[in-house]
Amino acid sequence: MLEQGRKLATAAILGFAVAASSAQAGAWTQKDGGAYQKLSFNYFSSDEAFGAPAPGFEQFDDRNLTYYGEFGLRDDLTLFTSVAGKSLESRSGGETFKTTGIGDLDLGLRYNLVSSSYQLSTALLFKAPYFYGENDEVPLGNAQEDVESRLLFGKGFGPWGYIGIELGYRFRLGAPADEFRYLLEYGFKVLGSGYLRAKLDGIQGIGNGRSVGDASSGNPLLNLEFNIGKLETTVGWWITPKFAAEFTATNNLYGENTLKGVNYMFAVVYAY
């Protein structure tokens, strides 16, 4: 416990020193007392990998129900969190392995530095792997803490929509390699209450992992070091001023040591 406490303290100090993180909501913060909450069902299935898969690998399926929430503590400070209930299935060597449970908990703060003709924010995220065991047939997470720090830029263009640019660094305790993270986003309104959004979301391992993992771990999305670039496209509609529905398809465009495939998401949003 003492050693874990030292590691957590070190991670927190380094994370704050870099800047801070989040990625799902851009540079804008929630107003004081405001909230944005999303409940989504996700389905991902793949039988292909970028590069050679582990010997015997056949297919991997991930079904999850994910909650994401933001809460305005002040106009310039937002608390955000996310957690998922997962059902994972992996087929390898003619055998099928399954695990159901709660995955990693993300908890963070986003602070607005500049709010004028553009938005500039910084954020800090902590990933807590405390809701699952390390010996599941198909691991729900890699069972180590992460601290991610991120700088976020956003600018609106009226009827032409908005853009977002984000750069981050994820400090990962234990064997996994640290990661450089980047995101480019563009969104705009359509037909009054509708909206379209596209994101290029990327992760680049920086090469300091103890070793390179493979799909033999039972969960090929949890390799110790990998690179990936995802294109996320979303269609949404505000049914009322507070409720919206979304459909998102996220395609794994490029990568190394991870899976190809498309994640499909259906979500409901509640904001005030």
N, C-alpha and C positions, 0 to 999 in steps of 0.2 A: 504493500500500500504506500509506503514512504517513497519508494522508487517511482511508482506511478504518479504520485503527487509532484515529485520533482520534474518529471517529464511534462506533466500538464502545465506547470508553472512556466517552464522554459518555452513551451509551445505558445502560451498566451503572450509572453513578453515579446517573442520574435514576431508573432502575428501582428501585434499592435505596432511594432517598430516598422514593419513593412508598409502598412497603411490601413487595409481593411477590406471585407468581402461580402458578397451576395452576387447573384447573377440574374435572378428571375424577374426583377422588377425595374431594372434600369436605374438611372441617376435620380429620379424623382422620389421624394419622400412623401409619406402619408401626412395629411394635416393632423393637427393635435386632436386626439380623440377619434380619428378616422380609422377605417380598417378595410382590408382587401383579403378575402378568403376564397380559396379554390379547392374543390374536391374533385379529383380526377381518377378515372379508371384507365389503366395503361395495359397494353398487350404488345409484347415483343417476342418474336420467334425467329430463330436462325439456325441454319445448318452449314453456314459458310463463314470463313475467317479471312482476315487480311493476313496473308502469309500462310504458312503451313499450320493447320490445327494440331492439337495434341493427338497422339496415336489413339485410335478408337473413338474419337469424338464423332457423334452423329447429329445431335440436335439439342438446342437449349431453348426453353420457354420461360418467360417472366410475365406473370400477371400480377398487377399490384393496384391497390387503392391508396392514393396519395393525398394527404392534406398539406396545403401550403397557406400560410397566413401572414399578414402584415398588420401592425398596429402602431398608430402614430402616438408616440410618447410626448413629442413636441412637434411643431411644424418642421423642424430641421432634424429630427431624430426618430427613426423607425425601428421597431423590433420586428424581426421576421423569423419564421420557423417552418420546418417541414418534416414530415415523417410518413412512412409508407408501411402498410400491411401487405406482405408479399406471399405469393405462391409460386415457387420455383420448381422446375422439372428439367433434369438433364439426362440425356441418353448417351451412353458411352460403352463401347465394347459389348453391345447387345443387352445391357442392363439399364434400367430406369431408376433414377434417384429423385426423391422429392423432399422439399422442405417448405413449411408454412410458418410464418411468424412476422414479427415487427423488425424492420430494418433499422438503419442508422437514423438518429435524430440530428437534424441541423438546427442550430440556434445562432442568431446573429443580430448585429446592429448596423444600421446604415445612417451616416451623418452627412448632411448637405453642407458643402463648403462654400459654394457660389450658387446664387439663384438670381439670374438676370435674364439676358437674352439666351442664355444657355444654362444648363445645370451641371455642376461638378460635385461629386460625392465620393466618399470613401466608406468602406464597409469592412466588417470583420465577422467571419463565420467560424463556429466551432462544431465539429462533427463528433457526436457521442455514440459509441458503439456498445451501448450497455443493455440492449433489450434482446439479445440473442446469444447463443452459445458458440464456441469456437469449433465444435466438433459435429456440426450438422452435416447431413449427407450432401446437401447443396448449400454452401455458406451464404447467409443473408448479407454479409458484409465481411470486410477484412479484419475486423476486431481490433482496430487501432484508431487512436484519435488523430484528427486532422485539424489544423488551423489554416484558414485561407484568408488572405488579405487582397483587397481589390480596389482599384480606382475606376470610377464610372463617369462617363460624359454623356450628356443628352441635350438635344436641341430640337425644338419644334419649328415647323415651317407652315403653320396654319393649315390650309386645305391640302397642302402637299405632304402632310403627315409629320413624322419625326424620325430621327436617327439616334442610335445609341452605340457607344464604343466602350468596351470594358477590357481592362488588363489586370490580371491577378497572379498571385503566387500561392500555391498550396504547400504548406509544410506538413509532412506526413511522418508521424512517429513510427519507429519500428523499421521493418524491412522494405516497405514500398518506397519507390522513388518519389521525390518531390516533383511538383508539376507547375509548369507555366500554363496559365489559362487565358483565353481570349474570346471575345464575343463581339460580333457586329450585328446590329438590329435595325430594321426599318419597318414602320407600320403606318397605316393611314385608315381613315374612316371611309365607309362606303354606304350609300343608300340611307344616310341618316343615323340609324342605330347599329349598323354593321361595322365590322373592322377586319382588316387583313394584317397579318404580321409575319415577317420572315426573320430568322436568326441563323447565323453561322456561328456555331458554338464549338470551340476547339480546346483540346488538352494535349500538351506536349510534355512527355516525361523528360527530366533533365539529366538522367543517366547516373544518379547517385544511389540507386537501389542496391540491396545486397546481392540480388540475383534476379534473373528474368523468369517470371512465372509462365505457366501455360494452362491449357484447359483441363489438365489432369487434376486440378484442385477441386473439380466438381462444379465450379462457377467460372466460366471463361471470361466473364466481365470483370473479374477481380484479380487480374494479373498484376504482379508486383511493379511492372513498368510497361506502359503502352502509350501510343499516340492515337488520337481520333479527331475527326472533324465531322460534325453533324449539321445537316441543313434542316431546320425546323420551320414548317409552314403552318399557320393557324388561320382559321376562319371562325369569327365569333359574331354574336348578335346580342345586344342588350334588349332583353325581353321587357324589362321595366328599368327605371333609372337605377335600381339596386341589384337586379339579377341579370346574368348573362349566361349563355351556353356557348361552348367552344368545341371545335374538332381540330386536332393537330396531328400531322404526320411528320415524324422525325426520321430522316434517312441518314444512316451512317455512310458518308460519302467517301472518306479515306481514312486510313489508319494503319497501325502496325501492332501485332500481338493482341488483337481483340476481334470481335465479331462484326461481320456485315449484317445488314438487316434494316427493317423499318419498325419504329415504335408508333403505335396508333393510340391516341388519347381522346377520350370524351370527358368533358369537364363542365361543371356548373360553378359560377362565380357569384359571390355575394359581396357587395362593397357599399360603404356608406361614409 
